[in-house]
Amino acid sequence: MTLPRTASIVIVGGGVVGCSIAYHLAGRGVRDVVVLERETVGSGTTSKAAGGIRA
């Protein structure tokens, strides 16, 4: 995949928080958002990396 040269918002990390931020920005009409993740989006999310967030 080729990354765009510019973006209004760049989110580093495609875990639960990064994806949630992108989702909510899209809900507010922001369309120029890039989510950077070194592996598959959501692949590094674990209960230990949740920073105290519990469902």
C-alpha positions, 0 to 999 in steps of 0.5 A: 500500500502506498501512503499519502504524502500528506494528511490532516491527521496521522495516528501512530498505532492501530490498536484499540485506541488508535482505531477508536480515534480514527473511527470517531474522527470519521464520524465527525466528518474528518476524511483525511486520516492516516493510521500507521501500524507496523503489523496488522491493525489490532494485532498487538492489542493485549490485555497487558497493553490496555493501560487499565481499560477494562470492558 
